Amino acid sequence: MARGCGATVGLVLLGLGLALAVIVLAVVLSRHQAPCGPQAFAHAAVAADSKVCSDIGRAILQQQGSPVDATIAALVCTSVVNPQSMGLGGGVIFTIYNVTTGKVEVINARETVPAHHAPSLLDRCAQALPLGRGAQWIGVPGELRGYAEAHRRHGRLPWAQLFQPTIALLRGGHVVAPVLSQFLHNGFLRPSLQASTLRQLFFNGTEPLRPQDPLPWPALATTLETVATEGAEVFYTGRLGQMLVEDIAKEGSQLTLQDLAKFQPEVVDALEVPLGDYTLYSPPPPAGGAILSFILNVLRGFNFSAESVARPEGRVNMYHHLVETLKFARGQRWRLGDPRSHPKLQNASRDLLEETLAQLIRQQIDGRGDHQLSHYSLAEAWGHGTGTSHVSVLGEDGSAVAATSTINTPFGAMVYSPRTGIILNNELLDLCERCPRGSGTTPLPVNGDRVSGAPGGCWPPVPGERSPSSMVPSILISKAQGSKLVIGGAGGELIISAVAQERWGELPYPQHPLLLLNWPHRSLQPSIALLEERGSEMPTRPHHVSRPGRPIVT
């Protein structure tokens, strides 16, 4: 966490996936500003998942751009540096704090279900997971219209200026970043990549590109130049969209130019949850803010203190309650269905913000950590959970932006449009989450009144629907103390548990430092907790615990 002179400024990027993202803070400093501490920032800061993209965001701020301008520029850059995680073929969520109005809004430009999709699509989940390769999983991309809406509402610099640094990067001899190379050489991903249309971009013959290998990408450079000059509409109603639709139709896609034209980002108020002296602002369903708020509400009720976690048995108790809370939170994810497409879920999602449900869950957490899945309202879940990218920006005036972008799993659908240079998402794969293994697509209405667990059956996709998401670009504000935490994460299903624990450490609840060294997560297998090791000690009581690469039962 970084501190600004006279105020607390937190910018945290959590990278959880096949490779850890790099935390980078790019700082704008005044020549005449009195020096701050070693981790202090005098004016503003940008955190992306690479130095080059953080630097691009910083340069935009130095050119008097707004925090939204800097965020868009950093995201465009990230689509080139880490294309396995995000890009123009995906979707984005912005959480934006305007210091002048004191309001926080969310722009949800996540992908949507197209008008036509494969019959009984969700019956194919078992065969498709965990990668979801193939054109049938492509959702309508929302990334560029999300940028355009954010820029229209909060931009300051000309639109084209936000794209120029990345165009120059591509035209100036772009090379493969180390993280991208790790994904390309991953033993699980490599065969699928080699068999896909991405082979022409990321392989040299039969070998994937290595770090610092040249990565010529002229089609994407031309696309960015066109968008910079003509605006986002050239993608949604013009020739870029037409080329993309024609390219991916050869891969079996049913996406149409009409789907692109109909796409609209959703602008809504952020969820606003009081947490002591702070207020948490995060995106509402179908994004993960309500689940994040639920976790923090449950944990708050346990009243942990510095004294209670000072001894080993106290730390064991704290970890136990944390892991159990994460399990129960996973059992409530059915409430994240898109309320526009499934109105009956609206009341169900509101329950996540209420103390009544938090108290009910606390009453069900006992000393055991080995309950049956039904205890947590869990079925056997589908397992996939990597991907996404995040940018946090704090402006000189105190305005802030948290933005998370994704094409879903690594390299999305592994479908490439060679004429536009765009990699397509596989966002419809997330709809598999509402289908327990062995269930077929059941065209029944959603029982949104059910509180104890997910509605039965597996209801089919609705055109225009957005998939449930773990993305939680969030801002935590204490106006009394003049402090902010701008936070988000990358790592699919692990985002919420990571962000919750990082934020728990910033709230006015005493926290033992050990929790920031060893982060437990509710894993993709509901009965197993994953441990992200940042230290050597992990006190436990009976839980199934797995450290990456070393399955352990303790």
C-alpha positions as CSV (number, residue, x, y, z in Angstrom):
1,M,0.0,0.0,0.0
2,A,1.2,3.5,-0.8
3,R,0.7,6.6,1.2
4,G,0.3,10.1,-0.1
5,C,1.5,13.1,1.8
6,G,-1.3,14.0,4.3
7,A,-3.6,11.2,3.1
8,T,-3.7,7.5,2.6
9,V,-3.7,6.3,-0.9
10,G,-4.0,2.5,-1.5
11,L,-3.5,1.0,-4.9
12,V,-3.3,-2.7,-4.8
13,L,-3.2,-5.1,-7.8
14,L,-3.6,-8.8,-6.9
15,G,-2.5,-11.2,-9.6
16,L,-3.6,-14.8,-9.1
17,G,-3.4,-17.2,-12.0
18,L,-0.8,-19.2,-13.9
19,A,1.6,-16.4,-13.2
20,L,1.6,-13.6,-10.6
21,A,1.1,-10.2,-12.0
22,V,3.6,-7.5,-11.2
23,I,2.6,-4.7,-8.9
24,V,3.7,-1.4,-10.4
25,L,3.1,2.1,-9.0
26,A,3.8,4.9,-11.5
27,V,4.0,8.2,-9.7
28,V,3.5,11.8,-10.8
29,L,5.6,14.1,-8.7
30,S,6.0,17.9,-8.7
31,R,9.6,19.2,-8.9
32,H,8.8,21.6,-6.1
33,Q,7.0,19.2,-3.8
34,A,8.6,18.5,-0.4
35,P,9.8,14.9,-0.4
36,C,7.5,12.3,1.1
37,G,8.4,9.0,2.7
38,P,9.8,6.1,0.7
39,Q,6.4,4.7,-0.3
40,A,4.6,8.1,-0.6
41,F,3.2,9.7,-3.7
42,A,2.8,13.5,-3.8
43,H,0.2,13.9,-6.5
44,A,-1.2,10.8,-8.2
45,A,-0.5,7.2,-9.0
46,V,-1.2,4.4,-11.6
47,A,-1.1,0.7,-10.9
48,A,-1.3,-1.7,-13.9
49,D,0.1,-5.2,-14.2
50,S,3.2,-4.1,-16.2
51,K,5.6,-1.3,-15.9
52,V,5.2,-0.2,-19.5
53,C,1.4,0.2,-19.1
54,S,1.7,1.9,-15.8
55,D,4.1,4.4,-17.4
56,I,1.7,5.0,-20.2
57,G,-1.1,5.8,-17.7
58,R,1.3,8.1,-15.8
59,A,2.2,10.0,-19.0
60,I,-1.5,10.6,-19.6
61,L,-1.9,12.1,-16.2
62,Q,1.2,14.3,-16.8
63,Q,-0.5,15.5,-19.9
64,Q,-3.4,16.7,-17.7
65,G,-5.6,13.7,-18.5
66,S,-8.2,12.6,-16.1
67,P,-8.0,9.3,-14.1
68,V,-10.4,7.8,-16.6
69,D,-8.1,8.8,-19.5
70,A,-5.2,7.2,-17.8
71,T,-7.1,4.1,-17.1
72,I,-8.2,3.7,-20.7
73,A,-4.7,4.2,-22.0
74,A,-3.3,1.7,-19.5
75,L,-6.0,-0.9,-20.5
76,V,-5.3,-0.4,-24.2
77,C,-1.6,-1.0,-23.5
78,T,-2.4,-4.1,-21.4
79,S,-4.4,-5.7,-24.2
80,V,-1.1,-5.8,-26.1
81,V,1.4,-6.6,-23.3
82,N,-0.8,-9.3,-21.7
83,P,-3.3,-10.4,-24.4
84,Q,-3.9,-13.7,-22.6
85,S,-5.9,-11.8,-20.1
86,M,-7.8,-9.0,-21.8
87,G,-8.3,-7.1,-25.0
88,L,-10.8,-5.4,-27.4
89,G,-12.6,-8.8,-27.8
90,G,-13.6,-8.8,-24.1
91,G,-15.4,-6.7,-21.6
92,V,-14.6,-4.3,-18.8
93,I,-16.1,-2.9,-15.5
94,F,-15.2,0.6,-14.3
95,T,-15.9,1.9,-10.7
96,I,-15.4,5.6,-10.8
97,Y,-15.2,8.1,-7.9
98,N,-15.8,11.7,-8.9
99,V,-14.4,13.9,-6.1
100,T,-16.3,17.0,-7.3
101,T,-19.7,15.4,-6.9
102,G,-18.8,12.8,-4.2
103,K,-20.5,10.1,-6.3
104,V,-19.4,6.7,-7.3
105,E,-20.7,5.1,-10.4
106,V,-20.2,1.8,-12.2
107,I,-19.9,1.3,-15.9
108,N,-20.5,-2.4,-16.7
109,A,-19.4,-3.2,-20.3
110,R,-19.1,-6.9,-19.8
111,E,-19.9,-9.2,-22.7
112,T,-23.5,-10.2,-23.4
113,V,-25.3,-13.3,-24.8
114,P,-25.8,-12.8,-28.5
115,A,-29.2,-13.2,-30.1
116,H,-28.3,-16.6,-31.6
117,H,-26.3,-19.1,-29.7
118,A,-25.7,-22.9,-29.9
119,P,-28.8,-24.9,-29.0
120,S,-28.5,-26.5,-25.5
121,L,-25.2,-24.6,-25.1
122,L,-25.0,-25.3,-21.4
123,D,-25.3,-29.1,-22.0
124,R,-21.8,-28.8,-23.4
125,C,-20.2,-27.4,-20.3
126,A,-18.6,-30.7,-19.2
127,Q,-16.8,-31.1,-22.5
128,A,-15.8,-27.4,-22.7
129,L,-14.4,-26.7,-19.2
130,P,-11.9,-25.7,-18.0
131,L,-10.7,-23.8,-21.1
132,G,-13.9,-23.1,-23.1
133,R,-12.2,-23.2,-26.4
134,G,-14.4,-22.5,-29.4
135,A,-16.6,-19.9,-31.1
136,Q,-19.8,-21.1,-29.4
137,W,-18.7,-19.5,-26.1
138,I,-18.1,-16.0,-27.5
139,G,-20.1,-13.2,-26.0
140,V,-20.8,-9.8,-27.6
141,P,-17.6,-7.8,-26.9
142,G,-18.2,-4.7,-24.8
143,E,-14.7,-3.4,-24.2
144,L,-14.6,-0.5,-26.6
145,R,-18.1,0.8,-25.9
146,G,-17.1,0.7,-22.2
147,Y,-14.1,2.9,-22.9
148,A,-16.2,5.3,-25.0
149,E,-18.9,5.6,-22.3
150,A,-16.3,6.2,-19.6
151,H,-14.5,8.8,-21.8
152,R,-17.7,10.6,-22.7
153,R,-18.6,10.9,-19.0
154,H,-15.2,11.5,-17.4
155,G,-12.6,12.0,-20.1
156,R,-10.5,15.2,-20.6
157,L,-8.0,14.5,-23.3
158,P,-8.9,13.8,-27.0
159,W,-10.0,10.2,-27.5
160,A,-7.2,9.5,-30.1
161,Q,-4.5,10.6,-27.7
162,L,-5.3,7.6,-25.4
163,F,-4.4,5.1,-28.1
164,Q,-1.2,6.7,-29.5
165,P,1.2,5.3,-26.9
166,T,0.1,1.7,-27.6
167,I,0.1,2.2,-31.3
168,A,3.7,3.5,-31.1
169,L,4.5,0.4,-29.0
170,L,3.2,-1.9,-31.7
171,R,4.8,0.0,-34.5
172,G,8.1,0.3,-32.8
173,G,9.2,-3.4,-32.6
174,H,6.9,-4.9,-29.9
175,V,8.3,-8.0,-28.2
176,V,6.9,-10.9,-26.1
177,A,6.6,-10.1,-22.4
178,P,7.8,-12.7,-19.9
179,V,4.3,-13.3,-18.5
180,L,2.8,-13.9,-21.9
181,S,5.6,-16.3,-22.7
182,Q,4.8,-18.3,-19.5
183,F,1.3,-18.7,-20.7
184,L,2.3,-19.7,-24.2
185,H,4.7,-22.4,-22.8
186,N,2.3,-23.7,-20.2
187,G,1.9,-27.4,-20.7
188,F,-1.8,-27.4,-20.3
189,L,-2.5,-24.5,-22.6
190,R,0.1,-25.1,-25.3
191,P,-1.6,-27.9,-27.2
192,S,-4.9,-26.0,-27.5
193,L,-3.1,-22.8,-28.6
194,Q,-1.2,-24.7,-31.2
195,A,-4.4,-26.2,-32.6
196,S,-6.2,-22.8,-32.7
197,T,-6.1,-19.8,-35.0
198,L,-3.8,-18.1,-32.4
199,R,-1.0,-20.2,-33.7
200,Q,-0.4,-17.7,-36.5
201,L,0.2,-15.0,-34.0
202,F,2.0,-16.6,-31.1
203,F,4.0,-19.5,-32.6
204,N,7.2,-19.6,-34.7
205,G,6.5,-22.8,-36.6
206,T,5.8,-25.4,-33.9
207,E,7.4,-23.5,-31.1
208,P,5.7,-20.8,-29.0
209,L,7.4,-17.4,-28.8
210,R,9.8,-16.8,-26.0
211,P,10.5,-13.7,-23.9
212,Q,11.8,-10.8,-26.0
213,D,11.0,-12.5,-29.3
214,P,9.6,-10.0,-31.8
215,L,5.8,-10.0,-31.8
216,P,4.6,-8.3,-35.0
217,W,0.9,-7.5,-34.8
218,P,0.2,-5.1,-37.7
219,A,-3.5,-6.0,-37.8
220,L,-4.1,-4.9,-34.2
221,A,-2.0,-1.7,-34.8
222,T,-4.2,-0.8,-37.8
223,T,-7.3,-1.5,-35.8
224,L,-6.2,0.7,-32.9
225,E,-5.4,3.5,-35.4
226,T,-8.8,3.2,-37.0
227,V,-10.6,3.3,-33.6
228,A,-8.4,6.2,-32.5
229,T,-9.4,8.2,-35.6
230,E,-13.0,7.1,-36.1
231,G,-14.2,6.2,-32.6
232,A,-15.6,3.0,-31.1
233,E,-18.6,3.0,-33.5
234,V,-16.4,1.8,-36.3
235,F,-16.2,-1.5,-34.4
236,Y,-19.9,-1.7,-33.5
237,T,-21.6,-0.4,-36.6
238,G,-18.8,-0.1,-39.2
239,R,-16.2,-2.0,-41.2
240,L,-14.1,-3.2,-38.3
241,G,-17.1,-5.0,-36.9
242,Q,-18.0,-6.4,-40.2
243,M,-14.5,-7.8,-40.7
244,L,-14.5,-9.4,-37.2
245,V,-17.9,-11.0,-37.7
246,E,-16.8,-12.5,-41.1
247,D,-13.5,-13.8,-39.7
248,I,-15.0,-15.6,-36.7
249,A,-17.9,-17.0,-38.7
250,K,-15.3,-19.2,-40.3
251,E,-14.7,-20.6,-36.8
252,G,-18.4,-21.3,-36.3
253,S,-19.4,-18.1,-34.5
254,Q,-23.1,-16.9,-34.8
255,L,-22.2,-13.4,-33.7
256,T,-23.7,-10.7,-36.0
257,L,-23.1,-7.1,-36.7
258,Q,-26.6,-6.6,-35.3
259,D,-25.4,-8.0,-32.0
260,L,-22.6,-5.6,-31.9
261,A,-24.8,-2.6,-32.8
262,K,-27.3,-3.5,-30.0
263,F,-24.6,-3.7,-27.3
264,Q,-24.9,-1.0,-24.7
265,P,-22.8,-0.6,-21.5
266,E,-24.9,-0.3,-18.3
267,V,-24.3,2.7,-16.1
268,V,-25.5,2.2,-12.5
269,D,-24.8,3.4,-9.0
270,A,-22.1,1.5,-7.1
271,L,-23.1,-0.7,-4.2
272,E,-22.6,1.4,-1.1
273,V,-21.9,-0.5,2.1
274,P,-20.8,1.2,5.4
275,L,-18.0,-0.6,7.1
276,G,-17.0,1.3,10.3
277,D,-15.6,4.7,9.4
278,Y,-15.3,3.6,5.8
279,T,-17.7,3.2,2.9
280,L,-17.1,0.4,0.4
281,Y,-18.1,1.1,-3.2
282,S,-18.2,-1.9,-5.6
283,P,-20.1,-3.1,-8.7
284,P,-23.6,-4.6,-8.2
285,P,-24.7,-8.0,-9.7
286,P,-23.9,-9.6,-12.0
287,A,-20.5,-8.4,-10.9
288,G,-19.1,-9.7,-7.5
289,G,-19.4,-6.6,-5.3
290,A,-22.4,-8.0,-3.3
291,I,-20.5,-11.2,-2.5
292,L,-17.5,-9.2,-1.4
293,S,-19.7,-7.1,0.9
294,F,-21.3,-10.3,2.2
295,I,-17.9,-11.7,3.2
296,L,-16.8,-8.5,5.0
297,N,-20.1,-8.3,6.8
298,V,-19.9,-11.9,8.0
299,L,-16.3,-11.4,9.2
300,R,-17.0,-8.2,10.9
301,G,-19.5,-9.9,13.2
302,F,-16.9,-12.2,14.6
303,N,-15.2,-9.2,16.3
304,F,-11.6,-10.4,16.0
305,S,-9.2,-8.2,17.9
306,A,-5.4,-7.8,18.2
307,E,-5.6,-9.7,21.5
308,S,-7.7,-12.6,20.1
309,V,-5.3,-13.4,17.3
310,A,-2.1,-12.8,19.2
311,R,-1.7,-16.4,20.2
312,P,-1.5,-19.4,17.8
313,E,-4.9,-20.8,18.9
314,G,-6.5,-17.4,18.1
315,R,-4.9,-17.3,14.7
316,V,-6.2,-20.9,14.0
317,N,-9.7,-19.7,15.0
318,M,-9.4,-16.6,12.7
319,Y,-8.3,-18.7,9.7
320,H,-11.0,-21.2,10.3
321,H,-13.7,-18.6,10.3
322,L,-12.3,-17.0,7.2
323,V,-12.2,-20.2,5.2
324,E,-15.7,-21.2,6.3
325,T,-17.0,-17.7,5.4
326,L,-15.4,-18.1,1.9
327,K,-17.1,-21.5,1.5
328,F,-20.5,-20.0,2.4
329,A,-19.9,-17.1,0.1
330,R,-19.3,-19.5,-2.8
331,G,-22.6,-21.1,-2.0
332,Q,-24.3,-17.7,-2.5
333,R,-23.0,-16.9,-5.9
334,W,-26.2,-18.0,-7.6
335,R,-27.5,-14.6,-6.4
336,L,-25.2,-12.9,-8.9
337,G,-27.4,-13.6,-11.9
338,D,-28.1,-10.6,-14.2
339,P,-31.1,-8.9,-12.6
340,R,-32.1,-7.3,-15.9
341,S,-32.5,-10.7,-17.5
342,H,-33.7,-12.5,-14.4
343,P,-35.7,-9.9,-12.4
344,K,-36.7,-12.4,-9.7
345,L,-33.0,-12.5,-8.6
346,Q,-33.0,-8.9,-7.6
347,N,-34.3,-9.5,-4.1
348,A,-32.0,-12.4,-3.7
349,S,-29.0,-10.3,-4.5
350,R,-30.1,-7.6,-2.0
351,D,-30.1,-10.2,0.8
352,L,-26.3,-10.3,0.4
353,L,-26.0,-6.8,1.8
354,E,-28.3,-7.4,4.8
355,E,-27.2,-8.3,8.3
356,T,-29.9,-10.9,8.5
357,L,-28.2,-13.2,6.0
358,A,-24.8,-12.5,7.5
359,Q,-26.0,-13.4,11.0
360,L,-27.7,-16.6,9.6
361,I,-24.3,-17.7,8.1
362,R,-22.4,-16.9,11.3
363,Q,-24.8,-19.1,13.2
364,Q,-24.0,-22.0,10.9
365,I,-20.2,-21.7,11.3
366,D,-19.0,-24.1,14.0
367,G,-15.7,-25.7,14.9
368,R,-15.7,-28.1,12.0
369,G,-14.2,-27.4,8.6
370,D,-15.1,-30.7,6.9
371,H,-18.9,-30.4,6.4
372,Q,-20.6,-31.8,3.4
373,L,-21.1,-29.5,0.5
374,S,-24.8,-29.2,1.2
375,H,-24.0,-27.4,4.5
376,Y,-22.7,-24.5,2.4
377,S,-25.5,-24.7,-0.2
378,L,-22.9,-26.0,-2.6
379,A,-23.1,-28.5,-5.4
380,E,-20.1,-29.9,-7.2
381,A,-18.9,-26.9,-9.0
382,W,-17.3,-26.4,-12.4
383,G,-13.7,-25.5,-12.0
384,H,-12.0,-22.6,-13.9
385,G,-10.6,-19.5,-12.4
386,T,-7.7,-17.7,-14.0
387,G,-7.6,-14.6,-16.3
388,T,-8.4,-10.9,-16.2
389,S,-6.4,-7.8,-15.6
390,H,-6.8,-4.7,-13.4
391,V,-5.8,-1.1,-13.4
392,S,-6.1,1.3,-10.4
393,V,-5.7,5.1,-10.8
394,L,-5.8,7.9,-8.3
395,G,-5.9,11.5,-9.7
396,E,-4.3,14.6,-8.2
397,D,-7.7,15.9,-7.2
398,G,-8.6,12.8,-5.3
399,S,-10.8,11.2,-8.0
400,A,-10.2,7.5,-8.4
401,V,-10.9,4.7,-10.9
402,A,-10.7,0.9,-10.4
403,A,-11.2,-1.0,-13.7
404,T,-11.1,-4.8,-14.3
405,S,-11.1,-6.2,-17.8
406,T,-11.2,-9.7,-19.2
407,I,-11.6,-12.1,-22.0
408,N,-12.3,-14.7,-19.3
409,T,-10.0,-17.8,-19.3
410,P,-6.5,-17.5,-20.7
411,F,-6.7,-16.4,-24.4
412,G,-10.5,-16.5,-24.2
413,A,-12.2,-18.7,-26.8
414,M,-8.8,-19.1,-28.6
415,V,-10.5,-17.6,-31.6
416,Y,-8.6,-15.0,-33.5
417,S,-9.8,-12.4,-36.1
418,P,-6.7,-12.1,-38.4
419,R,-8.0,-9.0,-40.2
420,T,-8.6,-7.0,-37.0
421,G,-6.0,-8.6,-34.8
422,I,-8.6,-9.2,-32.1
423,I,-8.7,-12.2,-29.7
424,L,-12.2,-13.2,-28.8
425,N,-13.6,-13.9,-25.3
426,N,-15.3,-17.0,-24.1
427,E,-17.6,-15.3,-21.6
428,L,-20.6,-17.5,-22.1
429,L,-18.6,-20.2,-20.3
430,D,-19.3,-18.5,-17.0
431,L,-23.0,-19.4,-17.4
432,C,-22.0,-23.0,-16.8
433,E,-21.6,-22.0,-13.2
434,R,-25.4,-22.2,-12.7
435,C,-25.4,-25.8,-13.9
436,P,-24.3,-28.4,-11.4
437,R,-22.6,-31.4,-12.9
438,G,-25.0,-33.8,-14.4
439,S,-27.9,-31.3,-14.7
440,G,-29.3,-30.5,-18.1
441,T,-30.6,-27.2,-19.4
442,T,-34.0,-26.8,-17.8
443,P,-36.1,-23.9,-19.2
444,L,-37.8,-23.2,-15.8
445,P,-38.3,-19.7,-14.2
446,V,-35.8,-18.8,-11.6
447,N,-37.0,-19.1,-8.0
448,G,-35.6,-15.8,-6.8
449,D,-37.4,-16.1,-3.4
450,R,-35.2,-19.0,-2.3
451,V,-32.7,-17.9,0.4
452,S,-31.0,-21.1,1.5
453,G,-29.4,-22.0,-1.8
454,A,-29.4,-21.9,-5.5
455,P,-32.6,-22.4,-7.5
456,G,-32.8,-25.9,-9.0
457,G,-32.2,-26.7,-12.6
458,C,-30.1,-25.0,-15.2
459,W,-31.9,-22.2,-16.9
460,P,-30.9,-21.3,-20.5
461,P,-29.0,-18.2,-21.6
462,V,-31.1,-15.1,-22.4
463,P,-30.0,-12.8,-25.3
464,G,-28.5,-9.6,-23.8
465,E,-27.7,-11.3,-20.5
466,R,-24.4,-10.7,-18.7
467,S,-22.7,-13.7,-17.0
468,P,-22.1,-13.6,-13.3
469,S,-18.6,-12.4,-12.5
470,S,-16.0,-12.3,-9.7
471,M,-14.7,-9.0,-10.9
472,V,-14.8,-6.4,-8.1
473,P,-13.1,-3.2,-9.0
474,S,-13.7,-1.3,-5.8
475,I,-13.0,1.9,-3.9
476,L,-13.0,2.2,-0.1
477,I,-13.3,5.7,1.2
478,S,-13.2,7.3,4.6
479,K,-14.2,10.9,4.0
480,A,-13.5,11.8,7.7
481,Q,-9.9,10.6,7.4
482,G,-9.4,11.7,3.8
483,S,-8.2,8.2,2.8
484,K,-8.9,5.9,0.0
485,L,-8.1,2.3,-1.1
486,V,-8.4,1.7,-4.9
487,I,-8.3,-2.0,-5.4
488,G,-9.1,-4.9,-7.7
489,G,-7.7,-8.2,-8.8
490,A,-6.9,-10.7,-11.5
491,G,-7.4,-14.4,-11.1
492,G,-11.0,-15.3,-12.0
493,E,-12.8,-16.9,-9.1
494,L,-10.0,-16.2,-6.7
495,I,-10.4,-12.4,-7.1
496,I,-13.1,-12.0,-4.4
497,S,-11.3,-13.9,-1.7
498,A,-8.0,-12.1,-2.4
499,V,-9.6,-8.7,-2.5
500,A,-11.7,-9.4,0.7
501,Q,-8.6,-10.3,2.7
502,E,-6.6,-7.3,1.4
503,R,-9.5,-5.0,2.2
504,W,-10.1,-6.7,5.6
505,G,-6.5,-5.6,6.5
506,E,-7.3,-2.0,5.7
507,L,-10.6,-1.8,7.6
508,P,-10.7,-0.7,11.2
509,Y,-10.7,-4.3,12.4
510,P,-7.5,-5.5,14.0
511,Q,-5.6,-8.0,11.9
512,H,-2.6,-10.2,12.4
513,P,0.2,-9.7,9.9
514,L,0.2,-13.4,9.2
515,L,-3.0,-13.2,7.2
516,L,-1.3,-11.0,4.7
517,L,1.5,-13.6,4.4
518,N,-0.7,-16.6,3.8
519,W,-3.9,-16.0,2.0
520,P,-6.4,-18.9,2.0
521,H,-9.0,-19.0,-0.8
522,R,-12.1,-21.1,-1.3
523,S,-10.9,-23.2,-4.2
524,L,-12.5,-24.3,-7.5
525,Q,-13.3,-27.5,-5.7
526,P,-15.8,-26.5,-3.0
527,S,-14.4,-28.8,-0.3
528,I,-10.7,-27.6,-0.7
529,A,-9.1,-24.4,0.5
530,L,-6.2,-23.1,-1.6
531,L,-3.3,-21.5,0.3
532,E,-1.4,-18.7,-1.4
533,E,1.8,-18.8,0.6
534,R,3.5,-15.6,1.5
535,G,5.1,-16.8,4.7
536,S,6.1,-20.0,6.4
537,E,3.3,-20.4,9.0
538,M,-0.3,-21.5,8.4
539,P,-2.1,-22.5,11.5
540,T,-4.9,-24.9,10.8
541,R,-7.7,-27.1,12.1
542,P,-9.3,-29.8,10.0
543,H,-9.7,-28.4,6.5
544,H,-8.7,-29.8,3.2
545,V,-5.9,-27.5,2.2
546,S,-4.0,-27.4,-1.0
547,R,-0.9,-25.4,-1.8
548,P,-0.3,-25.0,-5.5
549,G,1.6,-28.1,-6.8
550,R,1.4,-29.8,-3.3
551,P,-2.0,-31.2,-2.4
552,I,-2.1,-31.4,1.4
553,V,-4.8,-32.6,3.8
554,T,-4.3,-31.3,7.3
